[in-house]
């Protein structure tokens, strides 16, 4: 899966689940294993960045209310 600006968290997570499933069932050929693991790492990094950004956004949204109390 090529990650682009339009890739959503849900799409990346779904692809990651597919990769994990294939690895668990030993469906990934040894010739493709390195590429598959690299793709999985990129997807994990992408999802982690999305989650971190969302957490920061939520904190920023909530912070002004906390300061007024």
Buried (B, 14 or more C-beta within 10 A) or exposed (E): BEBEEEBEEEBBBEBBEEBEEBBEEEEBEEEEEEEBEEBBEBBBEBBEEBEEEEEEEEEEEEEEEEEEE
